[in-house]
Amino acid sequence: MLKFLTAGESHGPAEVAILEGLPAGLTISKEDIQADLDKRKGGYGRGGRGKIESDEVEILSGIRLGKTLGSPIALFVKNNDFANWQERMQAGAPESHLQEDLLQKRETKPRPGHADLAGALKYQTDDVRNILERASARETIMRVAVGAICRKFLLEFGIEVASHTIGIGSVHLTLSDLGNLGKLSFFEKIKKVYETDPDIRCIDELTSEKMKVHIRQTTIKKDTLGGVIEIIAHNVPVGLGSHVHWDRKLDGRIAQALMSIPSVKGVEIGEAIKASSSYGSEVQDEIFYRYPGSDLKRAKGLTLDGTYYRKTNRLGGIEGGISNGEDIICRVYHKPISTLASPLKTVDITTKQPTQALIERSDVCVIPRAGIISESMLAYILADALLEKFGGDHIDEAKRNYQSYKEWILAH
């Protein structure tokens, strides 16, 4: 079983993670991880924190001479901003002359839509900083670091994960916006979006510009924006996940992982929302058989690893909790973040008097840089499911098991 833990507060000394269960022999470098962390760092609508943090990863254990050892992998990212927060975020008890000052600096004005109030009540604290520091999206930096390793593992089996922005606020990408994708396939176009549109990460130039304008206007209004990201896993084999128990269903595991990302309030797999108001005959993906030696092309992004295939993929590559060989397609819906430059009404938890919510340094819109977080969580779930199916203490053992399975599928 693959699992990871993260630790760290937003303004604490560092963010750390431990990834356990990856087989030995996987080639991985600091640069592989850093490339994904740099994607998380950028994006239009970013707040001031991005100018402070370098987000440079250190590998502390589990990798030697460029290859995994099979032991837990420990990762570390220093929070540069901790230098400005040492008194308020120190682990030790404060000196007596600082106690009154720290008492005055308590955060007591919870933000609507944030974990502030519910967390303060649950953990019985009169300082919501004890909650907001861990509830902060800063924690996701370690999810991306872990996801980068899982992505490298998936590549050993030909599986790729990519994402793109399909909605920011009221501006949405539509099929009519896409026009002619030229010589690149849809998935290849998405893979290149970090290069072609580093600000918004939308595959259509005109829609991207509209999104950028929308963010600028919202910044002036001192408000925030949510949006929608689409994530695609390409070349996923048939048979990941299972129908036999609720907690082994692949779509359930993916949905839980994506829903755990801060500000995500909805997850869609395939065309779920559209399907809910359609007839069954308009939703199910009909099954066809590819005879050996067929010259059927891989048109429309079809994954033809086995003898069976589908001409449509409305269900997003998962049936009955099991991957069916088509691309896995997910969409995540982010609400606008809770910190507003023009704050909403709240109640002070010490005086119980009406007031305005606290203001923390934050983004206007997280969508352009949130895609890599969703990619990372999807990569982690798929890597876990792949290991569950094919096992192996060494990467070569897992690949042999995988190849044997593919040969069996082709024969049936």
Backbone torsions as a table, in degrees:
resi	resn	phi	psi	omega
1	MET	NA	134.9	177.2
2	LEU	-93.3	134.1	177.2
3	LYS	-151.9	155.9	176.8
4	PHE	-142.6	154.8	174.5
5	LEU	-127.6	144.4	172.5
6	THR	-120.8	157.0	175.5
7	ALA	-147.8	154.6	177.4
8	GLY	133.5	148.9	174.5
9	GLU	-105.8	156.2	-174.4
10	SER	-55.9	-42.9	-179.9
11	HIS	-109.0	18.5	175.4
12	GLY	-79.9	-174.8	-175.9
13	PRO	-64.6	-34.2	-173.0
14	ALA	-165.2	167.4	169.2
15	GLU	-113.0	135.7	-178.1
16	VAL	-132.9	159.3	177.6
17	ALA	-149.3	150.9	171.7
18	ILE	-127.4	124.4	177.1
19	LEU	-110.2	124.0	-176.3
20	GLU	-124.1	141.4	173.7
21	GLY	109.5	-2.8	179.3
22	LEU	-77.5	137.8	-178.3
23	PRO	-69.1	163.3	176.7
24	ALA	-73.6	159.4	171.2
25	GLY	91.4	-1.4	178.7
26	LEU	-79.3	128.0	177.6
27	THR	-76.6	123.2	-179.1
28	ILE	-148.7	142.4	179.8
29	SER	-129.1	164.0	174.7
30	LYS	-57.6	-38.1	-178.3
31	GLU	-63.7	-34.8	177.2
32	ASP	-59.9	-42.7	-178.8
33	ILE	-74.0	-43.1	-176.7
34	GLN	-62.2	-33.7	-179.8
35	ALA	-58.7	-41.0	178.8
36	ASP	-74.9	-36.0	177.4
37	LEU	-63.0	-35.4	178.3
38	ASP	-67.5	-32.2	176.4
39	LYS	-66.6	-38.0	178.3
40	ARG	-67.8	-29.2	-174.0
41	LYS	-72.4	-30.3	-173.7
42	GLY	-91.8	-165.6	177.3
43	GLY	109.1	144.7	-179.7
44	TYR	-73.7	143.9	-179.2
45	GLY	89.9	9.2	-179.3
46	ARG	-74.5	145.1	178.0
47	GLY	-83.7	-171.8	-173.8
48	GLY	-72.2	-18.3	-177.6
49	ARG	-60.0	-33.3	-177.7
50	GLY	-63.1	-23.8	179.4
51	LYS	-80.0	-16.6	-176.7
52	ILE	-93.0	-41.9	-171.0
53	GLU	-88.1	137.3	174.6
54	SER	-90.0	-23.2	178.9
55	ASP	54.3	41.8	-178.9
56	GLU	-89.0	125.4	-175.9
57	VAL	-87.4	146.3	170.9
58	GLU	-122.0	137.7	174.9
59	ILE	-97.1	118.2	-175.3
60	LEU	-96.7	-27.5	-178.2
61	SER	-163.3	167.8	173.4
62	GLY	87.8	-8.2	178.7
63	ILE	-133.0	129.4	179.5
64	ARG	-136.8	130.9	178.5
65	LEU	54.3	36.3	173.5
66	GLY	85.2	5.5	-179.4
67	LYS	-134.0	146.9	178.2
68	THR	-67.2	150.7	-177.4
69	LEU	-101.5	-10.8	-173.3
70	GLY	91.4	-7.5	177.6
71	SER	-95.2	168.3	-178.4
72	PRO	-57.4	138.6	177.7
73	ILE	-98.5	122.8	178.9
74	ALA	-108.0	132.1	-177.6
75	LEU	-124.5	150.0	-174.2
76	PHE	-141.9	133.0	172.7
77	VAL	-131.8	121.1	-179.7
78	LYS	-73.7	138.9	171.8
79	ASN	-92.8	105.6	-179.0
80	ASN	-63.3	-31.0	-176.9
81	ASP	-69.8	-11.5	178.3
82	PHE	-58.0	-28.8	179.2
83	ALA	-57.9	-28.6	-179.9
84	ASN	-91.9	-1.6	-173.3
85	TRP	-128.7	14.7	-171.1
86	GLN	-60.1	-40.5	-179.3
87	GLU	-65.9	-44.3	-175.8
88	ARG	-78.1	-21.7	-174.4
89	MET	-115.3	13.7	-179.1
90	GLN	-66.8	148.2	-179.5
91	ALA	-77.1	-32.1	-177.7
92	GLY	-80.7	163.9	176.8
93	ALA	-64.1	139.4	-178.0
94	PRO	-70.0	150.2	174.0
95	GLU	-65.3	154.1	-172.3
96	SER	-57.9	-35.6	-177.4
97	HIS	-73.5	-12.1	179.0
98	LEU	-98.0	-13.4	-171.9
99	GLN	-60.9	-44.5	-179.5
100	GLU	-66.5	-38.6	178.9
101	ASP	-64.0	-43.6	179.1
102	LEU	-67.0	-33.3	177.0
103	LEU	-63.1	-39.7	-180.0
104	GLN	-71.1	-23.1	-177.1
105	LYS	-93.7	8.8	176.0
106	ARG	-58.7	144.6	173.5
107	GLU	-94.5	116.7	-174.1
108	THR	-124.6	11.0	-175.5
109	LYS	-118.6	83.7	-173.1
110	PRO	-63.3	143.5	179.3
111	ARG	-84.9	129.9	171.6
112	PRO	-57.5	134.6	178.7
113	GLY	90.4	-6.3	-179.2
114	HIS	-106.5	171.8	177.5
115	ALA	-74.7	-4.6	-170.3
116	ASP	-49.7	-60.6	-173.0
117	LEU	-72.8	-49.7	-179.3
118	ALA	-58.9	-40.0	179.6
119	GLY	-68.6	-40.4	179.6
120	ALA	-63.3	-39.6	178.0
121	LEU	-69.6	-43.4	-178.6
122	LYS	-62.4	-45.0	-174.9
123	TYR	-98.0	9.7	170.2
124	GLN	54.2	56.5	178.3
125	THR	-126.1	149.9	176.2
126	ASP	-103.0	14.4	177.0
127	ASP	-130.5	105.9	-175.2
128	VAL	-69.8	-7.7	173.9
129	ARG	-62.4	-28.6	176.5
130	ASN	-62.4	-21.2	179.8
131	ILE	-98.7	-50.4	-170.9
132	LEU	-65.5	-27.0	-178.9
133	GLU	-64.1	-39.0	179.8
134	ARG	-87.7	-29.5	179.2
135	ALA	-73.8	-11.5	-179.3
136	SER	-61.4	148.8	177.0
137	ALA	-70.5	-4.0	174.2
138	ARG	-56.5	-31.7	179.7
139	GLU	-57.9	-27.8	-175.1
140	THR	-69.3	-11.9	177.8
141	ILE	-60.9	-33.7	179.9
142	MET	-79.5	-27.0	172.9
143	ARG	-63.6	-39.3	179.1
144	VAL	-67.7	-39.6	178.6
145	ALA	-62.8	-45.7	177.1
146	VAL	-63.9	-42.9	-179.5
147	GLY	-61.8	-33.0	178.9
148	ALA	-63.7	-38.0	177.4
149	ILE	-69.1	-42.5	178.2
150	CYS	-63.4	-37.8	177.5
151	ARG	-61.8	-41.7	179.1
152	LYS	-63.8	-38.0	176.4
153	PHE	-62.7	-46.3	-179.0
154	LEU	-61.9	-34.8	180.0
155	LEU	-61.6	-27.1	176.7
156	GLU	-62.5	-20.6	-179.7
157	PHE	-111.1	11.9	177.4
158	GLY	78.5	11.8	-177.6
159	ILE	-94.2	130.6	179.6
160	GLU	-123.2	149.3	178.4
161	VAL	-128.2	133.8	179.1
162	ALA	-146.7	163.2	-179.7
163	SER	-145.2	164.6	173.8
164	HIS	-154.2	159.1	-179.7
165	THR	-82.3	125.5	177.5
166	ILE	-116.2	-4.9	176.7
167	GLY	-162.4	136.2	170.0
168	ILE	-134.6	117.3	-176.3
169	GLY	57.7	-127.1	-178.3
170	SER	-90.2	0.5	-179.0
171	VAL	-99.4	121.2	-175.7
172	HIS	-130.3	144.4	173.3
173	LEU	-75.3	132.7	175.9
174	THR	-121.4	164.0	179.8
175	LEU	-59.6	-32.9	179.8
176	SER	-67.9	-22.1	178.1
177	ASP	-72.5	-25.4	-169.3
178	LEU	-72.9	-36.2	178.8
179	GLY	57.8	-137.8	-178.6
180	ASN	-93.6	118.2	-179.7
181	LEU	-78.9	1.7	179.0
182	GLY	71.6	-144.0	-175.9
183	LYS	-80.6	-14.1	-178.3
184	LEU	-86.2	141.9	172.8
185	SER	-71.5	167.2	-179.0
186	PHE	-59.5	-45.1	-178.8
187	PHE	-66.6	-40.6	178.5
188	GLU	-63.4	-36.0	177.1
189	LYS	-62.7	-43.8	179.8
190	ILE	-65.1	-41.2	-180.0
191	LYS	-57.9	-30.8	-176.3
192	LYS	-92.7	4.2	-171.2
193	VAL	-65.8	-27.9	178.2
194	TYR	-67.9	-26.3	176.9
195	GLU	-87.0	-42.5	-174.4
196	THR	-78.1	-29.0	-179.8
197	ASP	-145.8	73.8	-176.1
198	PRO	-65.4	-20.5	-177.3
199	ASP	-78.3	-49.4	-174.4
200	ILE	-111.0	-30.7	-179.3
201	ARG	66.7	45.9	176.2
202	CYS	-114.7	140.1	-174.1
203	ILE	-80.8	-8.2	177.6
204	ASP	-111.2	123.5	-173.4
205	GLU	-62.7	-43.8	-177.8
206	LEU	-67.0	-42.8	178.3
207	THR	-64.1	-39.4	178.4
208	SER	-58.9	-43.5	-179.7
209	GLU	-65.8	-38.4	176.6
210	LYS	-63.0	-39.4	178.4
211	MET	-64.4	-40.9	-179.7
212	LYS	-63.9	-42.3	177.4
213	VAL	-62.0	-42.0	179.7
214	HIS	-60.3	-41.2	178.4
215	ILE	-66.2	-42.6	179.5
216	ARG	-61.6	-43.8	179.5
217	GLN	-63.9	-38.6	180.0
218	THR	-68.6	-35.5	176.6
219	THR	-61.3	-43.0	178.5
220	ILE	-62.6	-36.6	179.5
221	LYS	-77.3	-4.5	-177.6
222	LYS	60.1	41.6	-179.5
223	ASP	-122.3	-174.4	179.9
224	THR	-133.0	163.0	-177.6
225	LEU	-130.1	143.8	170.2
226	GLY	-101.7	-160.3	179.7
227	GLY	168.7	-169.3	-174.2
228	VAL	-131.5	135.8	176.7
229	ILE	-121.7	138.5	175.2
230	GLU	-107.6	131.9	178.8
231	ILE	-119.3	134.7	-179.7
232	ILE	-126.1	129.0	172.0
233	ALA	-105.0	120.3	-172.3
234	HIS	-105.7	140.5	175.8
235	ASN	71.0	33.2	176.9
236	VAL	-78.6	131.6	-178.1
237	PRO	-73.7	161.9	170.8
238	VAL	-65.7	139.6	166.7
239	GLY	106.4	7.7	175.3
240	LEU	-84.2	140.3	-175.0
241	GLY	85.6	-174.2	-179.6
242	SER	-159.1	156.7	177.6
243	HIS	-91.4	-7.3	-163.8
244	VAL	-79.8	-23.5	177.5
245	HIS	-142.5	151.9	-176.4
246	TRP	-60.4	-35.4	-175.5
247	ASP	-88.0	3.1	175.5
248	ARG	-106.3	-5.9	179.4
249	LYS	-67.5	127.0	-173.8
250	LEU	-63.2	-41.5	-179.2
251	ASP	-65.6	-36.5	176.8
252	GLY	-64.6	-40.6	179.8
253	ARG	-67.7	-40.1	178.2
254	ILE	-65.4	-45.8	-178.1
255	ALA	-60.5	-43.9	179.9
256	GLN	-62.2	-42.9	-178.7
257	ALA	-63.7	-43.6	-178.8
258	LEU	-72.5	-36.2	178.7
259	MET	-66.5	-22.2	-178.1
260	SER	-76.4	-9.6	179.9
261	ILE	-73.7	133.0	-179.9
262	PRO	-52.8	137.3	178.8
263	SER	76.7	-3.9	175.6
264	VAL	-78.2	126.8	179.9
265	LYS	-120.2	-1.5	178.4
266	GLY	-159.9	145.8	177.3
267	VAL	-131.6	132.5	179.1
268	GLU	-121.8	133.4	175.3
269	ILE	-113.5	124.4	-172.8
270	GLY	67.0	-148.1	-179.7
271	GLU	-97.6	52.1	-171.7
272	ALA	-60.9	-44.0	-176.8
273	ILE	-66.7	-45.7	177.4
274	LYS	-64.5	-40.0	-177.6
275	ALA	-63.3	-30.2	-176.9
276	SER	-64.5	-19.0	179.1
277	SER	-117.3	19.1	-179.1
278	SER	-114.9	166.5	173.0
279	TYR	-77.1	153.6	178.1
280	GLY	-57.8	-36.4	-180.0
281	SER	-66.3	-18.4	-179.6
282	GLU	-95.5	-5.0	-171.4
283	VAL	-112.1	-45.5	-172.9
284	GLN	-65.8	145.3	179.8
285	ASP	-93.6	109.3	-176.2
286	GLU	-62.7	148.4	-173.7
287	ILE	-103.0	136.4	178.5
288	PHE	-129.5	163.2	-178.2
289	TYR	-117.8	131.2	177.4
290	ARG	-100.4	112.3	-179.4
291	TYR	-71.6	148.4	177.9
292	PRO	-54.8	136.3	179.7
293	GLY	85.4	0.4	179.4
294	SER	-64.2	144.6	177.8
295	ASP	-99.6	23.3	179.7
296	LEU	-56.5	129.6	-176.8
297	LYS	-80.3	159.2	176.7
298	ARG	-87.3	51.0	-179.2
299	ALA	-70.6	156.2	176.5
300	LYS	57.8	26.7	176.0
301	GLY	71.0	20.7	-179.0
302	LEU	-65.0	139.6	173.0
303	THR	-99.8	115.9	-173.7
304	LEU	-115.1	54.6	-179.4
305	ASP	-72.8	-29.3	-178.1
306	GLY	-114.8	-169.9	-179.4
307	THR	-82.0	-16.5	179.3
308	TYR	-102.7	147.2	178.1
309	TYR	-153.1	170.4	179.0
310	ARG	-129.3	146.4	178.6
311	LYS	-87.6	-16.2	175.8
312	THR	-124.6	166.9	179.1
313	ASN	-143.4	52.9	-177.5
314	ARG	-70.5	-24.9	-178.9
315	LEU	-89.5	3.4	172.0
316	GLY	71.6	26.5	172.3
317	GLY	83.4	8.8	-179.6
318	ILE	-136.3	128.6	176.3
319	GLU	-129.9	126.6	178.0
320	GLY	63.5	25.0	-178.8
321	GLY	85.2	6.2	-176.6
322	ILE	-123.3	136.2	175.8
323	SER	-64.0	139.7	-175.4
324	ASN	-110.0	8.6	177.1
325	GLY	99.8	-15.0	175.7
326	GLU	-85.1	169.0	175.6
327	ASP	-58.2	138.5	173.0
328	ILE	-87.6	121.8	-175.2
329	ILE	-119.6	122.3	179.9
330	CYS	-128.0	150.5	171.7
331	ARG	-127.9	136.0	177.5
332	VAL	-114.9	138.2	-176.5
333	TYR	-111.3	112.8	180.0
334	HIS	-96.1	132.4	169.7
335	LYS	-76.0	161.2	171.9
336	PRO	-61.3	143.0	-177.3
337	ILE	-69.3	161.7	-165.7
338	SER	-83.1	-23.1	-177.4
339	THR	-82.8	115.2	-179.3
340	LEU	-112.1	138.2	176.1
341	ALA	-65.9	-26.1	171.4
342	SER	-111.2	87.2	-165.3
343	PRO	-67.6	154.5	178.8
344	LEU	-84.8	172.3	179.4
345	LYS	-73.2	144.7	175.8
346	THR	-152.1	-169.7	178.6
347	VAL	-128.2	131.6	176.0
348	ASP	-68.3	125.1	-173.3
349	ILE	-74.8	-11.0	176.7
350	THR	-95.5	-42.4	-178.2
351	THR	-93.9	-18.9	-175.9
352	LYS	65.6	17.2	179.7
353	GLN	-93.6	148.7	176.4
354	PRO	-63.2	143.0	-179.8
355	THR	-157.9	-171.3	174.6
356	GLN	-104.1	146.5	-177.1
357	ALA	-63.1	156.2	178.7
358	LEU	-66.5	158.9	177.5
359	ILE	-119.4	120.4	173.1
360	GLU	-110.6	150.8	175.7
361	ARG	-62.7	126.9	-174.6
362	SER	-158.3	178.6	179.4
363	ASP	-83.4	158.7	168.9
364	VAL	-83.2	-38.1	179.9
365	CYS	-146.7	123.8	-177.4
366	VAL	-90.0	-10.8	-168.4
367	ILE	-56.1	-47.4	-176.1
368	PRO	-58.5	-28.5	-179.0
369	ARG	-107.5	0.3	-178.8
370	ALA	-84.0	-18.3	-178.2
371	GLY	-58.9	-40.3	-178.1
372	ILE	-66.3	-27.2	177.0
373	ILE	-69.3	-44.2	177.4
374	SER	-64.5	-40.8	176.2
375	GLU	-57.1	-42.9	-176.8
376	SER	-65.3	-42.9	179.8
377	MET	-67.9	-38.5	176.9
378	LEU	-65.8	-41.1	178.7
379	ALA	-61.5	-39.9	179.2
380	TYR	-63.3	-46.9	-179.0
381	ILE	-63.8	-42.3	180.0
382	LEU	-67.5	-38.2	177.5
383	ALA	-63.9	-40.9	178.1
384	ASP	-63.3	-45.1	-179.8
385	ALA	-65.9	-35.7	179.2
386	LEU	-66.5	-42.5	177.9
387	LEU	-67.7	-35.7	176.7
388	GLU	-61.0	-37.9	-177.6
389	LYS	-80.6	-40.7	-170.1
390	PHE	-114.4	-15.8	173.3
391	GLY	56.4	-159.6	177.9
392	GLY	110.5	131.8	176.0
393	ASP	-84.2	-18.2	177.4
394	HIS	-125.2	149.5	-177.8
395	ILE	-58.8	-35.9	-179.4
396	ASP	-66.8	-35.2	177.4
397	GLU	-65.1	-44.6	178.1
398	ALA	-62.5	-38.6	-179.6
399	LYS	-69.5	-35.4	176.1
400	ARG	-65.0	-43.6	178.2
401	ASN	-61.7	-40.9	179.9
402	TYR	-64.7	-44.2	-178.9
403	GLN	-64.5	-40.2	178.2
404	SER	-62.4	-40.3	178.6
405	TYR	-65.0	-43.3	179.2
406	LYS	-61.3	-39.8	179.0
407	GLU	-65.2	-38.7	177.5
408	TRP	-64.5	-43.0	178.7
409	ILE	-59.6	-45.6	-178.7
410	LEU	-63.6	-28.9	-178.9
411	ALA	-83.3	-6.9	-177.3
412	HIS	-125.4	NA	NA
